[in-house]
Amino acid sequence: MYSFGTKIRDLRRERKLSQDEVAVETGITKSTISKYEHNQIDPTLSAAKKLADFFSVTLDFLADDNNKQSEFTIPSKYAVAIRKAINENITSEQLEVIITVISDIKNN
């Protein structure tokens, strides 16, 4: 079984993030993130959505105990760059250009 908590822990570690960093970015306390990762509590729908958005995965991926691979993941360095760009108030058109460039680089 690949639990919600295990997925959150693995996504966080894959991106070389601390629980503190995830807490700051999502507004979910470090203590709560730790409890998720240790499967001590289940997230609210709101918290699950925040984490799915933050890690660029679907809610279905996080909720499915059998699913080990995300339908859509972004390498951590790109996810960080995209998050920073969004925080800098770039337009959706500019974000589309960034994603297209990343895809082109990945495919070449």
N, C-alpha and C positions, 0 to 999 in steps of 0.2 A: 504494500500500500504506500502510495506517495502522497502524504497528507498536505493540507494547506500550509501548515507550519513548516514542513520540510521544504516545500517549494519556495516559500518566502525566504527561508534561511539560505537555500541554494542560490536563488536569484540575487540576494544581497551579497553573498560571498563572491559570486561570479563577477559582480560589478565592483568588488573590492570596497564595499561600503560598510560603515559601522552601523550599529543599531541607532546610535545617536544621529547620524546623517539621515537615515531613513525617517526617523522621528521628526526631525526639523522639516524635511521636505514634504511629509505627508500630514503633519499635525497630529499624529498618533504617538502617544508617549513611548519612550524607550522600554519601560516596564511592560506595556501592553504588547509591543512587538516581541519582546522576549517570551512572553506567555504564549503568543501565537506560535513562535518557533519551537517551543517545547511542548506544543499541543496541550497546553493547560486550559486554554479557553478558545472558543470559536469567535471569529470576527463578526461584527455587525455587517449588514449589507453595505452600509456607507463606508466602513473601514476597508472592506474587501474591494470596493470600487476604487478607493484612493490608492490602495496598493497595486491593483491591476493597472491603473493609469500610470502610476509612478514607474513600475517595472516594464511597461509597454507589453503587457500580456492581456489575454481575455479573462473575464470572470469564469467562463467555462473551463479554461485551463486550470485556474486556481481551485475550482470547486470539484473537479473530476479526480477522484482518488487514483484512478488507473493511468492517467495521462502524465507521462514524464517529460514530454517535449511541448513547448509552447507552439501555438500555431504561428506566432509572429514574435520574434525576439530581435532586439537590436544589440549589437556588440556594445559593451559598456561605454567605451569612449565616445560612440556616436550618441548613445542615450544621454550621457552627461551634456554633450554639446547641444543637443536638441532641447533639453530642459533649460539650459542657460539661455538659449536663443528665445524660447518662449517667455522666460522671465524678463527678457529685454524688450518684450512687446513687439516682436516681429509680426508681420502680417501672415495670414494663412497662405498667400501666394508665395511669399519668401520661404516659408517652411516647405512648401511643395517643391521648390527649386532645390532646397537643401536635400530633401529626401531623394529627388531624382539624381542629383550628383552622387550621393552615397550609393544608390543602386547601380549607377553607371560604373563607379569605381569597383564595386564588388563584382560586377559581371565581367570586367576586363582583366 
